[in-house]
Amino acid sequence: MRGLRVSELEPAHEADFIEGVDAPELSQNLIGHQETFDLLVQQLAQGRLPGGILLHGPKGIGKATFAFALARKILLETGDETSERINDQICSGSHPNLYILRRVPRERGVGFYNDIRVDEVRTILRKLHQTRGKSGNRILIVDSVDECNANAANALLKTLEEPPADTQIILVSHRPLRLLPTIRSRCQAHALRTLSDDQVRDVLKDKAATEDALNSALVFAKGRPRRGFEALGINSGGILGDLTNWLKGPAQGDIGQMLGIAEALANKKNSMEAAFAREIILDWIAGEARGLALQHGQNSSFPGAKDAHQRLASANQLWERRTLCLSKQIVIIWIPNMHLLLYSTRS
């Protein structure tokens, strides 16, 4: 089993790392989320920082970067080393008071395990109860807690219920409602929001080759720097541009255009473009469904309901058609019940 202290990991090789983009532990510039960060720093100064902290929000907005920025501050204020020394140790993976739980590489074969397993959690928790090798608080960052399997989550819960003294457990979650309610209740929860376009621009600007590339990435990012980095790494024009334009009014789009986009995405079945397109479609459907639910509630006979139904069904149909193209089936699938679609986007 791979060791789980930061010093024993290769920081750039997260399960979902992006080539050429620094891992969260290597980033020393937190952009956005300042109000929440200041609140936690104030609690630290007052000796009221909780043992369990839950950072939740959409994926790709900088929650893990926030967690490491907070860890740096905790280590600085509770230990006896300089900020520069702490930064060096975190970046090199050698700080003995900082631990991280992530999915680890498979012991055989390639890729990463699908979840964080209970043995990995127990190994970390034993270390947290041992005598510290250095002054200052100890910190465990779980990135992300959503990926803990059931046994791992239960093991983590036991420590959250009785955390060691002078220890912070910082949980990163993209889907907090799927966590055990008892885990949520043992943590001080902070909802982090998407960033402004100006903030995302600040994050991305050093990685964009041109101003046009940066502007295009901002359109796809929608407040999430990770999405922007992904857009910079692929051709965010081309078929993805066609898809974005089509989603502006799929109810009025002709079937030929929709099929053309679906077939083009099917030809990229192993590429980042296809995965990126899927996220664009899911985000669009979720946004449309959320807007309809907020505006009309349970009323399914509001004016324009038919057009709304057709917009949602058309977007879903595009991806279904792309999937069918992969298996060489020429079939069109329509979703006749918008309530089923609304339910699926909330689950």
BELKA-V406892 format. One line per field, one symbol per residue. burial: # if it has 24 or more other C-alpha atoms within 12 Angstrom, else .. A space follows every 10 residues. Layout:
burial=???
This chain:
burial=..####..## #.####.#.. ########.# ###..##..# #..#....## ########## ########## #########. .....##..# #.######## #####..... ..#.###### #####.##.. .....##### #########. .######.## ..##.##### ####.#..## ..##.##### #####.#.## #####.##.. ..######## ########## #######.## ####.##.## #......##. ######.#.. .###.##### ######.### .##....... .......### ########## ###.#..... .......##. ##.....
